[in-house]
Structures are given as structure tokens and as C-alpha cells.
């Protein structure tokens, strides 16, 4: 991304007696090997804790993160923090000065088909409305955001919990955690909402 070897890695190599010989022309190759844009996934924010002796850092995933008392949480204890989206966008753009594409963002929930045959997932619509509102705010801040895709179009097995009941899709699939069901697919309320969002290029939230 930087067109050079990170100073952090250079220091790490030096401390561990790692030698990576550079040949003539390698630096020019590195300078050309940069990316045109950045992409990232955003679902939730995490916070670190301090127990009086040391700082507890959580950098790999959401599991084990400290509780943030200023935000709400999903059924799987993921912090619902739309402002975190704006902060992340500003931070990355300020650091790298590259256009940004948001490749994943959505809300896992226990969806239920109601008597009218519809999944009324207003909670998912509310989540995405607030996230996209903060994306717009980041754009007004000057961040160059050129794309957004929600995870995901259709219900599938959750990567983090291996559950089918943890649903993200705009289309409901009649399956349970054990593969039982008709496989029938039904657009949720969020499907029709997101269709309008796409058609209006995010103007109609």
C-alpha cells in the first residue's frame, strides 16, 4: 500500500536478525506495487479495557472485547455503533489518502416469517439506515467513498457462529441450523427498502 517496506517490519526484521537482501531496481518495483483504493468490512466497533495494571487490547475479532456501555448490542453481543463507521472512514482516509469501498456491512438477527408471509426486519433497515447516514457524513467530511455493498443478498450459514439462524440476508431462506426446511426463498421487508436505496444511489434511505 505504501510502496515501500513498513518501518515497523524493518525494525522487527532487525530485532530478529532477519535479512532480506534488496537488489538493484527493487525499490522502484515496490513504489509501483501500490493499490488504487482501500476496502473494508464494518459491522461493529470494539473497545479495549484497562484493569489498573495493563491495557487489554482486542485487535483480532469481536470475541472477548470489553463492553461499551454507550451503545446497544445485537443478540450475538456485537456493538451497534454507526458513528464508528464514520470514525473508521475518516481515520483510514486521513492515513492513506485513497478512495474507499465498503465491501461488507449488515446486521445478524433471528428473523421470523409473520402470518402475512413477510419478514418485517425493521431492525435491519434501521441498522443500515444509520450506517449509510454516517457514510454520507463521512463523505461530507471529505472522505472519498465510492461504493457500499451490504452483507448479504440472501440468508446463509454465518461464518462466525456456523448458524443458519443468524441471518443477514435481504431474502429469507426456509432452513434451520441443521439443514431442515423447504429452501423456499422469500424477500424480506429490507429487500424492498434496499432496492429503493440502490435505485436512488443512496439518496432515499
Order of alpha helices (4+ residues) and beta strands (2+ residues): alpha-alpha-beta-beta-beta-beta-beta-alpha-beta-alpha-beta-beta-beta-alpha
